[in-house]
Amino acid sequence: MYSLIVTAKMNDVDPQAWLAEILACIAGHPVNRLDELLPWNRRRVATGTDAAA
């Protein structure tokens, strides 16, 4: 748990908000796209930036 919190903080993501969001959507998320739920990828989605841009 500690590593999840620290990883979120290192990526400028609010750990509590990130975890609440992930727990709410993980059940319906495709298993082959779990990397999208990682803190550094969620920050990109939340800010509207894209890795290809």
Sequence and secondary structure as in RCSB ss.txt:
>XXXX:A:sequence
MYSLIVTAKMNDVDPQAWLAEILACIAGHPVNRLDELLPWNRRRVATGTDAAA
>XXXX:A:secstr
 HHHHHHHHHTT  HHHHHHHHHHHGGGS GGGGGGGSHHHHHHHHHT  TT 
